[in-house]
Every structure is written in structure tokens, then in C-alpha cells.
Amino acid sequence: MKETIRDKKKRTSRIDLILSGLYPNGTALNFENTVQLLVATILSAQCTDDRVNKVTPGLFKKYPDAPAFAAAGLAELEDAIHSTGFFRQKARSIKGCCEALVREHGGKVPSSLEEMVRLPGVGRKTANLVLGIADGVPGIVVDTHVKRVSFRMGLTDSRNPERIERDLNALLPEDRWLPFSSELIYLGRDKCTARKAVCGDCPVEEFCRKTGVSANDR
């Protein structure tokens, strides 16, 4: 029997309630202002927060604001962020993004999703995270962990990030969108990894549909 939207909302709420007591809300990235949060979020793609937090103190001391990042030489910026991986692409994104901030927004990070996603190197995932933390704007952050975990749980049947965002938006009230994203990210790192789903040790196993997870993957 197909699950009704009402039952799926109840199941999602139970998952949210359990995970909210186990995992912190927000981000583990260290930052002192919104520009730093934006840069750290760009660096965090395919990189651990711990690694980013080792890089950013020196990085932010050398480049304290958007004008400084915009004026940075690409080669020296690449060298400064090398250990975060994909450093050439990230350096271009950071420099291009900060150039746009200086040129179009007075060096400040805009407070709307529409303006954020027009910045070079900034997609909906980064925009929703930054806006949610800095400005309290509700949003689901669909990174690789949220994409994988929400599919396995049966909260979405899509692999498309924007569709997943819409599906999860429909299951929870706005004030739970960002916290729930954080919970799925932590669960994806901790138990429901890409390599193996540790279902027997998962705190929400009874509410998970285990979609696409074979017995050999657990």
C-alpha cells in the first residue's frame, strides 16, 4: 500500500524528533561574518568541516573581506586552499563570487535566494545554508548526504536536488527545514554513508524504507 502524504509527514516528524536530540543544528564551520561563512561553505564541498576549519583561520587573516578575496591573485588563492581539494575550481568560485559581491552588492552577501544563486560558484545548496544561518531564511540544504539519506529513507523518489528540496519542504514546517538538513548531513556522515548503511546501529531504522539498500550494503 502506497504511503499517504499524511503518513509520510508523520514519519518524517518522528525522524526529525529523534535526530534533533542526537545531532547539532547549524554548521560546524567556523566563521565571524557572512562573507566568511560563504567562503567556508564553498570550501566545504567534497571536504570535511574539520579540514576547512584548519585552513580558514590563516585564510581569513590574509583575506578578511570580499574586496580582499576579489583582489587576490588566483595562484596564491589556490595555494592557500590547496588542502581542501578541488582547489582550482574553488579558488575561481571564491574569487568570482567576491568580485560580484564587490561589484553588485557593496561587498556584502545578499539576503535573497534569487540574488545569491546569481553569484558565480553559488548554487541552491550553498545559498540555502548561508541564508538559513546568517539571515534565518528557511531552506532545505541538499548536499550529497541529504540526497543519499532522504532517498534511502523513502522521503523522496528523486535524485534531482531541486526536486528533493521540494519533496522535503512539503514534509516539514519551515522552521525545521534547515535543522532537518543538518540532521541528515550528520547521519549521512555517521551511519548512512555512501559506502555502507549501518542500519543496525541507526537511531531511526524503524522509520526508514531502506530504498536501494541491499543486505550486502548494510
C-alpha positions in Angstrom: 0.0 0.0 0.0 1.4 3.4 -1.0 2.2 5.7 1.9 -0.1 8.7 2.1 1.4 12.2 2.3 -0.1 12.5 5.8 1.7 9.3 7.0 4.9 10.4 5.4 4.7 13.7 7.2 4.2 11.8 10.5 7.2 9.5 9.7 9.4 12.5 8.8 8.4 14.3 12.0 9.4 11.2 14.1 12.8 11.0 12.3 13.3 14.7 12.9 12.4 14.4 16.6 14.8 11.6 17.2 17.7 13.1 15.2 17.3 16.5 16.7 18.2 15.0 20.1 21.4 13.5 18.7 22.9 15.9 16.2 23.6 19.7 16.5 21.8 22.3 14.5 23.5 24.5 12.0 27.1 24.1 10.8 30.4 23.1 12.3 32.2 25.6 10.1 34.0 28.4 11.9 33.3 32.0 10.7 32.9 35.5 12.0 30.7 37.1 9.3 28.6 36.2 6.4 31.3 36.6 3.7 33.5 34.1 5.7 30.5 31.7 6.0 30.0 31.9 2.3 33.7 31.2 1.6 33.9 28.4 4.1 30.8 26.8 2.6 32.3 26.9 -0.9 35.4 25.3 0.5 33.4 22.5 2.3 32.3 20.9 -1.0 33.9 17.4 -1.1 35.8 18.3 2.1 35.3 17.8 5.8 34.4 20.7 8.0 37.5 19.9 10.2 39.8 20.3 7.3 38.1 23.6 6.2 38.4 24.9 9.8 42.1 24.2 9.7 42.5 26.3 6.6 40.2 29.3 7.3 42.0 31.0 10.2 45.0 31.8 8.1 42.9 32.4 5.0 40.6 34.9 6.7 43.6 36.7 8.3 45.1 37.2 4.8 41.7 37.9 3.1 39.4 39.5 5.7 36.6 40.5 3.4 35.1 40.3 -0.1 37.3 43.1 -1.5 40.4 41.3 -0.4 39.3 38.0 -1.9 38.3 39.8 -5.1 41.8 41.4 -5.4 43.6 38.1 -4.6 45.8 36.5 -7.2 44.3 33.2 -8.4 47.5 31.3 -7.9 48.1 32.5 -4.4 44.5 31.7 -3.5 44.8 28.2 -4.9 47.9 27.7 -2.8 46.1 28.9 0.4 43.2 26.5 -0.1 45.1 23.6 -1.7 44.4 21.1 1.1 40.6 21.4 0.8 40.7 19.6 -2.6 39.3 20.8 -6.0 41.3 23.9 -5.2 41.4 25.4 -8.7 37.6 25.3 -9.1 37.1 26.6 -5.5 39.6 29.4 -6.0 37.8 30.5 -9.2 34.4 30.3 -7.4 35.6 32.3 -4.4 37.3 35.0 -6.4 34.5 35.3 -8.9 31.8 35.3 -6.2 33.6 38.0 -4.2 34.2 40.1 -7.3 30.4 40.0 -7.9 29.8 40.9 -4.2 32.0 44.0 -4.6 30.7 45.0 -8.0 27.0 44.5 -7.3 26.4 44.4 -3.6 28.9 46.7 -1.9 31.0 43.8 -0.7 28.0 42.3 1.3 26.3 39.0 0.9 22.7 39.5 -0.4 19.8 38.2 1.7 17.6 36.6 -1.0 17.9 33.3 -2.7 17.4 34.8 -6.2 20.4 37.1 -5.8 22.6 34.5 -4.1 22.3 31.9 -6.9 23.3 34.5 -9.4 26.7 34.7 -7.8 29.5 32.7 -9.5 30.0 29.4 -7.8 26.9 29.6 -5.6 24.1 27.1 -6.1 20.9 26.5 -4.1 22.7 24.2 -1.6 25.2 26.9 -0.6 22.7 29.7 -0.8 20.2 27.9 1.4 22.8 27.1 4.0 24.2 30.7 4.2 20.8 32.4 4.2 19.5 30.0 6.8 22.4 30.5 9.2 23.0 34.2 8.6 19.5 35.5 8.0 17.2 32.9 9.3 15.7 32.3 5.8 14.1 28.8 5.8 15.6 26.4 3.3 16.5 22.7 2.8 20.2 22.2 2.1 20.5 19.3 -0.4 24.1 18.1 -0.3 25.4 14.7 -1.2 24.4 13.3 2.2 20.9 14.7 2.2 20.4 13.4 -1.3 21.5 9.9 -0.4 19.8 9.6 3.0 16.5 11.1 2.0 16.3 8.7 -0.9 17.1 5.7 1.2 14.6 6.7 3.8 11.9 6.9 1.2 11.2 10.6 1.7 11.8 11.3 -2.0 11.9 9.1 -5.1 14.1 11.6 -6.9 17.9 12.1 -7.4 17.4 15.6 -8.6 18.5 18.2 -5.9 15.7 20.7 -6.6 13.1 18.0 -6.7 14.4 16.6 -3.4 14.3 20.1 -1.9 10.6 20.5 -2.9 9.8 17.0 -1.6 11.3 17.6 1.8 9.8 21.1 2.0 6.4 19.5 1.8 7.0 17.2 4.7 8.1 19.6 7.5 7.2 23.1 8.7 9.6 25.9 7.5 11.3 26.2 10.9 12.5 22.6 10.7 13.9 22.8 7.1 17.5 23.8 8.0 17.7 21.8 11.2 16.5 18.7 9.4 19.0 19.2 6.7 21.8 19.3 9.3 20.5 16.2 10.9 20.5 14.2 7.6 24.0 15.5 6.9 25.3 14.3 10.2 23.5 10.9 9.9 25.0 10.6 6.4 28.5 11.1 7.7 27.9 8.9 10.8 25.8 6.0 9.9 24.3 6.1 6.4 27.5 6.6 4.5 27.9 6.2 0.7 30.0 3.1 1.2 27.8 1.4 3.8 24.5 1.9 5.6 24.9 0.9 9.2 21.2 0.1 9.6 21.5 -2.0 12.7 23.1 1.0 14.6 20.9 3.7 13.1 18.6 5.6 15.6 15.8 5.9 13.0 16.0 2.5 11.4 12.4 1.7 12.2 11.2 4.7 10.2 13.5 4.1 7.2 12.3 2.4 3.9 15.9 1.4 3.1 15.3 2.2 -0.6 18.1 0.9 -2.8 20.0 -0.6 0.2 20.7 -4.3 -0.3 21.5 -6.6 2.6 25.2 -6.6 1.4 25.3 -2.8 1.7 24.3 -2.8 5.4 
